[in-house]
Amino acid sequence: MKMGSLKDEAALYLKNFTLKVNNEVKLENISLDVKRGQVALIYGPRGSGKSLLLRAFLHLNEEIFEVVQGEGEICFFGKSVLDIERKLLRKEIAYVDTSFLNAISFFSLHEFMRLLKGDHFVIEDLSDEELDLLKVLEIDDLLIGDPNVPLGVFQPFQRLALLIYSTLVRNPRVIILDSVLDHLDDEVCTRVKNLLIDSKGDRTILLSSRYVFRFLDVADLLIYLKSGKILYAGSTEEFVKGSHSSF
Ligand SMILES: Nc1ncnc2c1ncn2[C@@H]1O[C@H](COP(=O)(O)OP(=O)(O)OP(=O)(O)O)[C@@H](O)[C@H]1O
């Protein structure tokens, strides 16, 4: 293999990446590559650094913490994310975390759709594919009600389904769902997983969760994170077979 080819082939690539937040090391020496089209599960207990790691691809930690310092490499399709304009990164990588569920509560469906599709959007503009997507996600009935009601009146899983819809219609190259699927019941979670896989194409998907077994069926790659360090990165089969599953 040629030097550097691993980096060029990976959708997301980290090499000896260390992240300090407010001068404390929070992610340590992370090396990882997620290939185009792979589904990667980032698994780890509360506070293990899953969100910090996922947000690093979009410079989102800088918006949350006062001092953020990174060392090592962190790349998107072979290019350092530091050299990619934030706006472009956020177009190519759709990131959803649980805080979005509350954040969108104050918007009406009408406002939410206009943010997504432009100021002149009306419900009649939705394509058949988009209507089908809303149907699969079981939120098509939201279209029947008053579009000016705040989304906060709906169930959290309906808001989550709406967020999933909004990421899929943007057709990003990478989707990152940071712990959000943990908040769904088994049946809805299975439906969302199937939808993500069925509509995936060569899109890369990163899921983070505190519950490993819930996502083993869809993950090509499993990354086990604890206290900011990778303890395992590899196939789900090896993880289950090996002693790693006792982590
Ligand atoms: N808002 C915050 N203020 C201060 N420190 C924080 C904050 N959020 C995270 N941290 C620090 O970063 C570490 C990693 O947190 P992170 O949120 O990435 O973990 P996580 O694995 O995503 O956890 P969870 O499963 O609870 O979402 C935490 O242990 C904590 O020390």
The ligand as an SDF file (V2000), in Angstrom:
LIG
                    3D

 31 33  0  0  0  0  0  0  0  0999 V2000
  -20.4670   20.8990   28.9910 N   0  0  0  0  0  0  0  0  0  0  0  0
  -19.3270   20.3980   29.4700 C   0  0  0  0  0  0  0  0  0  0  0  0
  -18.5950   21.1020   30.3630 N   0  0  0  0  0  0  0  0  0  0  0  0
  -17.4360   20.6200   30.8460 C   0  0  0  0  0  0  0  0  0  0  0  0
  -16.9080   19.4430   30.4800 N   0  0  0  0  0  0  0  0  0  0  0  0
  -17.5920   18.7190   29.6040 C   0  0  0  0  0  0  0  0  0  0  0  0
  -18.8350   19.1400   29.0530 C   0  0  0  0  0  0  0  0  0  0  0  0
  -19.2670   18.2040   28.1810 N   0  0  0  0  0  0  0  0  0  0  0  0
  -18.3480   17.2380   28.1950 C   0  0  0  0  0  0  0  0  0  0  0  0
  -17.3440   17.5360   29.0400 N   0  0  0  0  0  0  0  0  0  0  0  0
  -16.1560   16.7110   29.3340 C   0  0  0  0  0  0  0  0  0  0  0  0
  -15.7970   15.9500   28.2020 O   0  0  0  0  0  0  0  0  0  0  0  0
  -15.7820   14.5510   28.5250 C   0  0  0  0  0  0  0  0  0  0  0  0
  -16.3500   13.7890   27.3450 C   0  0  0  0  0  0  0  0  0  0  0  0
  -17.7180   14.1510   27.2140 O   0  0  0  0  0  0  0  0  0  0  0  0
  -18.6320   13.7030   25.9860 P   0  0  0  0  0  0  0  0  0  0  0  0
  -19.8650   14.5440   26.0690 O   0  0  0  0  0  0  0  0  0  0  0  0
  -17.8580   13.7210   24.7290 O   0  0  0  0  0  0  0  0  0  0  0  0
  -18.9560   12.1980   26.4110 O   0  0  0  0  0  0  0  0  0  0  0  0
  -20.0150   11.1950   25.7470 P   0  0  0  0  0  0  0  0  0  0  0  0
  -19.2860    9.9000   25.6140 O   0  0  0  0  0  0  0  0  0  0  0  0
  -20.6050   11.7890   24.5330 O   0  0  0  0  0  0  0  0  0  0  0  0
  -21.1000   11.0660   26.9020 O   0  0  0  0  0  0  0  0  0  0  0  0
  -22.6970   10.7910   26.8080 P   0  0  0  0  0  0  0  0  0  0  0  0
  -22.8840    9.3370   26.5460 O   0  0  0  0  0  0  0  0  0  0  0  0
  -23.1750   11.1950   28.1680 O   0  0  0  0  0  0  0  0  0  0  0  0
  -23.2390   11.6850   25.7250 O   0  0  0  0  0  0  0  0  0  0  0  0
  -16.5970   14.4190   29.8030 C   0  0  0  0  0  0  0  0  0  0  0  0
  -16.1100   13.4200   30.6380 O   0  0  0  0  0  0  0  0  0  0  0  0
  -16.4140   15.7430   30.4630 C   0  0  0  0  0  0  0  0  0  0  0  0
  -15.2240   15.6970   31.2310 O   0  0  0  0  0  0  0  0  0  0  0  0
  1  2  1  0
  2  3  1  0
  2  7  2  0
  3  4  2  0
  4  5  1  0
  5  6  2  0
  6  7  1  0
  6 10  1  0
  7  8  1  0
  8  9  2  0
  9 10  1  0
 10 11  1  0
 11 12  1  0
 11 30  1  0
 12 13  1  0
 13 14  1  0
 13 28  1  0
 14 15  1  0
 15 16  1  0
 16 17  2  0
 16 18  1  0
 16 19  1  0
 19 20  1  0
 20 21  2  0
 20 22  1  0
 20 23  1  0
 23 24  1  0
 24 25  2  0
 24 26  1  0
 24 27  1  0
 28 29  1  0
 28 30  1  0
 30 31  1  0
M  END
$$$$
